[in-house]
Amino acid sequence: MSMVPRLLHRRLQSIVLAFTALFLGAILIMYPEQAFLSSLRGLRIWWEVVFPALLPFFIVAEVMMSFGVVHFIGILLEPFMRPVFRVPGVGAFVMVVGLISGNPMGAKLTARLREQKLISRAEGERLVSFTSTTGPLFIFGAVGVGFFESTSVGLVLALAHYGSSILVGLLMRFHESQAPPTPTQKEKSEFLIVRALKEMHRARVKDGRPLGQLLGESVTSAVQTLLLIGGFIMMFSVLVYLMNHIGLLHFISDAVAHLFTWLQLPYQLSVPFLAGVFEITIGSQMVSESPSHIPLVYQLVIVSLFFGWNGLSIQAQIASILSRTDIRYLPYFFARILHGLLAGIITLLIWDPLKPYLSRLPHDLPTFANPSIYQLWGFEEILQSFTIICLIFWIGFLLRNTRKRFIR
């Protein structure tokens, strides 16, 4: 008897998916000009923001993993990451890079660690749940300054987003609590830093790829992933704008407006909310353009919810990346709901205590993107010296390898 309902469910699923694809195709044929313009908007976002922002991180992260830097960090931070988040120490590398570069870097690195068998499936599901965060460049630059014209807004959004991300990591540590953890190497006779250096050397020797091959494959992998991301951004940009153009978003927004009224939120935010469910950039822009009588705190609550939810566009990107491994999408999906709700609640809670201090902040508050903060702390000179040392090292390394091959 159980086979009959299952068969009916699969047939119904096939019919729904087929008619959905047919509906989307019909809309594209009926409104080709709007589809072209919305696709161009998505392409512009990808080419001007996403591609230049993520390409260096993708390449450098791949190189660092091949050189054993991830293994080095994993040994050092093992005593912290396992008790707190129940993931190996290599998860700290994913967490830091994910916080700096944003989506979908956390999922990309998590899948890479799973392919190298440095984490188990359950640990990968825990790790991707709290490392899939929105980057500070997008929060402060695009949304804070670009949409709301205030770095103070970016500060509130960042505190709520990253604070709720840590809470999600603490809660997801109970996911698959019976699953055995990845075994750790116990060498108590050596110092932690010595074990970390040895593990980094082993990982580099095990990889064994020449520098030229490593750089070429890193660039190829990064560009392929970014092309996938660009396709999703353009597709969801077309989907959101066409749904708004034909009035489908306004039709669904009536039900959402009743829910917002019950939650004592402005009903005018229902349409931007639906847009942000699909794509956070479009939704955040629409929220910032909402009527001026809507309190700013309610706008920030909705935008924080977008950041935690990630939008179906980013979720589709991450689902595609995770599909190459055995890491399941469903735990990540529930973590997105939890992250969005926690971020919205935290925004609402911290707004009143922070509001008096935010009003005193200058509009041109130095952020990570402002060079003046690096000059203030002397980072510019340190960075220049470090760059020169690295260049000398790489030139010597290349000359050494070239000399060996010439002698052979």
C-alpha positions in Angstrom: 0.0 0.0 0.0 2.9 2.3 0.7 4.1 2.1 -2.9 0.9 3.6 -4.3 1.0 6.9 -2.5 4.7 7.2 -3.2 4.1 6.6 -6.9 1.3 9.2 -7.0 3.6 11.7 -5.1 6.3 11.3 -7.7 3.9 11.7 -10.6 2.4 14.8 -9.0 5.8 16.2 -8.5 6.7 15.6 -12.1 3.5 17.3 -13.3 4.1 20.4 -11.0 7.7 20.8 -12.1 6.8 20.4 -15.8 4.0 23.0 -15.6 6.3 25.4 -13.6 8.9 25.2 -16.3 6.2 25.7 -19.0 4.9 28.7 -17.1 8.4 30.3 -16.9 9.0 29.6 -20.5 5.7 31.2 -21.5 6.5 34.3 -19.5 9.9 34.7 -21.1 8.3 34.5 -24.6 5.5 37.0 -23.7 7.9 39.6 -22.1 11.2 39.3 -23.9 12.2 42.9 -23.4 11.6 42.8 -19.6 13.4 39.4 -19.4 16.4 40.9 -21.3 16.6 44.0 -19.0 16.3 42.0 -15.8 18.9 39.5 -17.0 21.2 42.4 -17.8 20.6 43.7 -14.2 21.7 40.3 -12.8 24.7 40.2 -15.1 25.8 43.7 -14.0 25.5 42.7 -10.3 27.6 39.5 -11.0 30.2 41.2 -13.2 30.7 44.4 -11.1 30.3 43.1 -7.6 30.4 39.3 -7.3 33.1 38.3 -9.8 35.8 40.7 -8.7 35.0 40.3 -5.0 35.0 36.5 -4.9 37.5 35.4 -7.6 40.6 36.3 -5.5 39.2 34.5 -2.4 38.4 31.4 -4.4 41.9 31.2 -5.9 43.8 32.0 -2.7 41.7 29.6 -0.7 42.4 26.7 -3.1 46.1 27.5 -3.0 46.1 27.6 0.8 44.4 24.3 1.0 47.0 22.7 -1.3 49.9 24.2 0.6 48.5 22.7 3.9 47.6 26.0 5.5 44.1 24.6 6.3 45.7 21.7 8.1 48.0 24.0 10.0 45.0 26.1 11.2 43.0 22.9 11.9 45.6 21.6 14.4 46.0 25.0 16.1 42.2 25.6 16.6 41.1 22.0 17.2 40.8 22.6 21.0 38.4 25.5 20.3 36.3 24.3 17.4 35.4 20.9 18.7 34.0 21.8 22.1 32.1 24.9 20.9 30.8 23.8 17.4 31.5 20.1 17.3 33.5 20.5 14.1 37.2 19.8 13.5 39.7 22.6 13.7 39.9 23.0 9.9 36.3 24.5 10.2 37.9 27.6 11.7 39.5 28.3 8.3 36.1 28.0 6.6 34.5 30.2 9.2 37.0 33.0 8.9 37.1 33.0 5.1 33.3 32.8 5.0 32.9 35.8 7.3 35.3 37.8 5.2 34.2 36.9 1.7 30.6 35.9 2.1 28.4 33.5 0.3 28.9 30.9 -1.2 32.5 30.7 0.0 31.6 28.8 3.2 29.7 26.1 1.2 32.5 25.9 -1.4 35.2 25.3 1.3 33.0 22.9 3.3 32.5 20.8 0.2 36.2 20.8 -0.5 37.0 19.7 3.0 34.5 16.8 2.7 36.0 15.8 -0.6 39.4 15.6 1.1 37.7 13.6 4.0 38.9 16.1 6.6 35.3 16.3 8.0 32.5 13.8 8.2 29.1 14.3 6.7 27.5 15.4 9.9 30.3 17.8 10.6 30.0 19.3 7.1 26.3 19.9 7.7 27.0 21.6 11.0 29.8 23.7 9.4 27.9 24.9 6.3 24.9 25.9 8.5 26.8 28.8 10.2 29.5 29.6 7.8 27.1 30.6 4.9 27.1 34.2 5.8 26.7 37.5 4.0 30.1 39.3 3.5 30.9 42.6 5.2 31.5 44.3 1.9 27.9 43.7 0.9 26.5 44.6 4.3 28.5 47.8 4.8 29.0 48.8 1.2 26.0 47.8 -0.9 23.3 47.8 1.7 24.5 50.2 4.4 26.0 52.9 2.3 24.5 52.1 -1.1 20.9 51.5 -0.2 20.4 53.2 3.2 23.2 55.8 2.9 24.5 55.1 6.4 27.4 53.1 7.8 25.5 52.9 11.2 22.9 50.8 9.5 25.6 48.5 8.3 26.9 48.2 11.8 23.5 47.2 13.2 23.0 44.7 10.4 26.5 43.2 10.9 26.1 42.8 14.6 22.8 41.0 14.2 23.9 38.9 11.3 27.2 37.6 12.7 25.8 37.3 16.3 23.0 35.1 15.1 25.4 33.1 12.9 27.3 32.1 16.1 24.1 31.2 17.8 23.1 29.0 14.9 26.5 27.3 15.1 26.0 26.7 18.8 22.5 25.3 18.2 23.5 23.1 15.2 26.2 21.4 17.3 23.3 19.2 18.5 22.6 18.1 14.9 23.4 14.4 14.4 24.7 14.2 18.0 25.2 10.4 17.7 27.4 10.6 14.6 31.0 9.8 15.3 33.4 12.7 15.0 36.4 12.8 12.7 39.4 11.2 14.5 42.1 13.5 15.7 45.8 12.8 15.7 47.1 12.7 19.3 50.8 13.5 19.7 51.1 14.7 23.2 54.8 14.6 23.2 55.1 17.6 20.8 54.0 21.2 21.1 50.9 22.3 19.3 52.7 24.6 16.9 55.2 21.8 16.0 52.4 19.3 15.2 50.7 22.0 13.1 53.8 22.6 11.1 54.4 18.9 10.5 50.8 18.4 9.4 51.1 21.3 7.0 54.2 19.8 5.5 52.5 16.4 5.1 49.6 17.9 3.4 51.8 19.8 0.9 53.9 16.7 0.1 50.7 14.7 -0.3 49.3 17.2 -2.8 52.5 17.2 -4.8 51.3 19.5 -7.7 53.8 21.9 -9.2 53.2 25.6 -8.7 52.1 26.2 -12.3 49.7 23.4 -12.3 48.3 24.4 -8.9 47.7 28.0 -10.0 46.1 27.0 -13.3 43.7 24.5 -11.7 42.8 26.9 -8.9 41.9 29.6 -11.5 39.9 27.2 -13.6 38.0 25.9 -10.6 37.3 29.4 -9.3 36.0 30.7 -12.7 33.8 27.6 -13.2 32.2 28.2 -9.7 31.7 31.9 -10.4 30.1 31.1 -13.8 27.6 28.9 -12.0 26.9 31.6 -9.4 26.4 34.2 -12.2 23.9 31.9 -13.9 21.8 31.6 -10.8 22.0 35.4 -10.1 20.7 36.2 -13.7 18.0 33.5 -13.5 16.6 34.7 -10.2 16.9 38.3 -11.3 14.7 37.5 -14.3 12.3 35.5 -12.2 11.8 38.2 -9.5 11.4 41.1 -12.0 9.0 39.2 -14.2 6.9 38.1 -11.3 6.7 41.7 -10.2 5.9 42.8 -13.7 3.0 40.5 -14.2 1.6 41.3 -10.7 2.2 37.9 -9.2 4.3 39.3 -6.3 1.5 41.7 -5.5 -1.1 38.9 -5.6 0.9 36.8 -3.1 1.7 39.8 -1.0 -1.9 40.2 0.1 -1.5 37.1 2.3 1.9 38.2 3.5 0.4 41.7 4.3 -2.2 40.0 6.7 0.6 38.2 8.4 2.7 41.4 8.8 -0.3 43.1 10.3 -0.8 40.4 12.8 3.0 40.7 13.7 2.6 44.5 13.9 4.9 45.0 11.0 4.1 47.6 8.2 2.1 45.8 5.4 3.9 47.9 2.8 7.0 45.7 3.3 5.2 42.6 2.1 6.2 43.0 -1.6 9.9 43.8 -0.8 9.8 40.8 1.6 8.7 38.4 -1.2 11.4 39.8 -3.5 14.0 39.3 -0.8 12.9 35.7 -0.3 14.1 35.1 -3.9 17.1 37.4 -4.1 18.5 39.4 -1.2 20.0 42.3 -3.2 16.8 43.1 -5.0 14.8 42.7 -1.8 17.1 44.9 0.3 17.0 47.6 -2.4 13.2 47.5 -2.4 13.1 47.7 1.4 15.3 50.8 1.4 13.0 52.4 -1.1 9.9 51.8 1.0 7.8 54.9 2.2 9.5 57.2 4.6 6.9 56.9 7.3 7.9 53.3 7.9 10.3 53.1 10.9 13.8 52.3 10.0 14.0 49.5 12.6 11.3 47.5 10.8 13.2 47.9 7.5 16.4 46.6 9.2 14.5 43.6 10.7 13.3 42.6 7.3 16.8 43.0 5.7 18.4 41.0 8.6 15.9 38.3 7.9 17.1 38.3 4.2 20.7 38.0 5.2 20.0 35.0 7.4 17.7 33.4 4.9 20.2 34.0 2.1 17.6 34.1 -0.6 16.6 31.2 -2.9 19.2 32.4 -5.4 22.1 31.8 -3.0 20.4 28.7 -1.6 20.3 27.3 -5.2 24.0 28.0 -5.6 24.9 26.3 -2.3 22.6 23.3 -3.1 24.5 22.9 -6.4 27.8 23.0 -4.7 26.8 20.6 -1.9 25.3 18.1 -4.5 28.9 17.1 -5.4 29.3 15.6 -1.9 27.1 13.6 0.5 26.3 16.7 2.6 22.5 17.1 2.7 20.7 20.3 1.8 17.8 20.0 4.3 19.8 20.7 7.5 21.2 23.8 5.8 17.7 24.9 4.8 16.4 24.7 8.3 19.5 26.5 9.6 18.7 29.3 7.1 15.2 29.7 8.6 16.6 29.7 12.1 19.4 32.2 11.2 16.9 34.6 9.6 14.5 34.5 12.6 17.4 35.0 15.1 18.9 37.9 13.1 15.5 39.7 12.9 14.9 39.3 16.6 18.5 40.4 17.5 18.0 43.5 15.3 14.8 44.4 17.1 16.5 43.9 20.5 19.7 45.8 19.9 18.1 48.8 18.1 17.0 50.8 21.1 20.2 50.3 23.2 22.4 51.2 20.2 20.4 54.0 18.7 21.8 56.8 21.0 25.4 55.7 20.1 24.7 55.3 16.4 23.4 58.8 16.1 26.8 60.1 17.3 28.8 58.2 14.7 30.1 60.2 11.7 28.6 59.4 8.3 32.1 58.5 6.9 32.8 56.0 9.7 36.0 54.1 8.8 35.3 50.5 7.8 37.4 47.7 6.4 36.9 49.2 3.0 38.3 52.6 4.0 42.2 52.8 3.5 42.5 55.4 6.3 42.0 52.7 9.0 44.9 50.7 7.7 47.1 53.9 7.6 46.0 54.7 11.2 47.2 51.4 12.5 50.3 51.1 10.3 48.9 48.2 8.4 49.9 49.7 5.1 53.7 49.5 5.9 53.3 46.0 7.3 51.4 44.9 4.2 54.0 46.3 1.9 56.9 44.6 3.8 55.0 41.3 3.8 54.3 41.6 0.1 58.0 42.2 -0.7 59.0 39.2 1.4 56.5 37.0 -0.4 57.6 38.2 -3.8 61.3 37.4 -3.0 60.2 34.0 -1.7 58.2 33.1 -4.8 60.9 34.3 -7.2 63.5 32.2 -5.4 61.1 29.2 -5.4 60.5 29.6 -9.2 64.2 30.0 -10.0 65.0 26.9 -7.8 62.5 24.8 -9.7 63.6 26.1 -13.1 67.3 25.4 -12.3 66.4 21.8 -11.2 64.5 21.1 -14.4 67.3 22.7 -16.6 70.0 20.5 -14.9 67.8 17.4 -15.5 
